[in-house]
Amino acid sequence: MENSLEKIKNHVEFLGYECELDDDVLSIKKEDTSILIRKLSYAVIHTSFWKINKNIDDNLYKIINSTNTNSVIALHRINEEQSSLVIEAFYAGEYSKITYAKFLEAFIKDDDDQLLDNKELLEYLK
């Protein structure tokens, strides 16, 4: 996975995203949130954070469970300490333009579409 962050940076910049690479963390700026990409020894983890602006309650956990059921590749979880919704997915193996494109498309679908199409969840994120 050597140079994988640099290859991923080039990939997402080609798609029109603003990126910043700092050591082993790549930050992708999006309209509503940003995605942090970190290189681990066995994979590259993609993480997105969404601020929760409403009390965390049982209903929110039910919504997140439903979101995880419909998720393609990402895990949605709540970080109570930071009052945020965290979305994570692992890209394992060597960088491949085609494979990574499919992975990123699925991650963005889980990150954006799952949230922005869910009016009940959006109430917690506004």
WOPE-V174812 format. One record per backbone hydrogen bond with DSSP energy under -1.0 kcal/mol. CO is the residue of the C=O (numbers start at 1). NH is the residue of the N-H. E is the energy in kcal/mol with one decimal. If there is no record, write none. Layout:
# WOPE-V174812
CO;NH;E / CO;NH;E
This chain:
# WOPE-V174812
1;4;-1.9 / 3;7;-2.1 / 4;8;-2.7 / 5;9;-2.7 / 6;10;-2.3 / 7;11;-2.1 / 8;12;-2.8 / 9;13;-2.3 / 10;14;-1.9 / 11;15;-1.2 / 12;17;-2.2 / 13;16;-1.5 / 18;29;-2.6 / 20;27;-2.9 / 22;25;-1.8 / 24;39;-1.4 / 25;22;-2.9 / 26;37;-3.1 / 27;20;-1.8 / 28;35;-2.5 / 33;30;-2.1 / 35;28;-2.9 / 36;47;-2.7 / 37;26;-3.0 / 38;45;-2.5 / 43;40;-3.3 / 44;91;-2.9 / 45;38;-2.4 / 46;89;-1.8 / 47;36;-3.3 / 48;87;-2.6 / 50;85;-3.4 / 57;61;-1.6 / 58;62;-2.0 / 59;63;-2.3 / 60;64;-2.6 / 61;65;-2.4 / 62;66;-2.1 / 63;67;-2.4 / 64;68;-2.6 / 65;69;-1.8 / 66;70;-1.5 / 75;88;-2.4 / 77;86;-3.2 / 79;84;-1.9 / 83;52;-2.8 / 84;79;-3.1 / 85;50;-2.6 / 86;77;-2.6 / 87;48;-2.5 / 88;75;-3.0 / 89;46;-3.1 / 91;44;-2.4 / 96;100;-3.3 / 97;101;-2.0 / 98;102;-2.0 / 99;103;-2.3 / 100;104;-3.3 / 101;105;-2.2 / 102;106;-2.1 / 103;107;-2.7 / 104;108;-2.8 / 105;109;-1.9 / 106;110;-2.4 / 107;111;-2.8 / 108;112;-3.4 / 109;114;-1.8 / 112;116;-3.7 / 113;117;-1.7 / 115;118;-1.4 / 118;122;-2.5 / 119;123;-1.2 / 121;124;-1.5 / 122;126;-1.1 / 124;53;-3.0
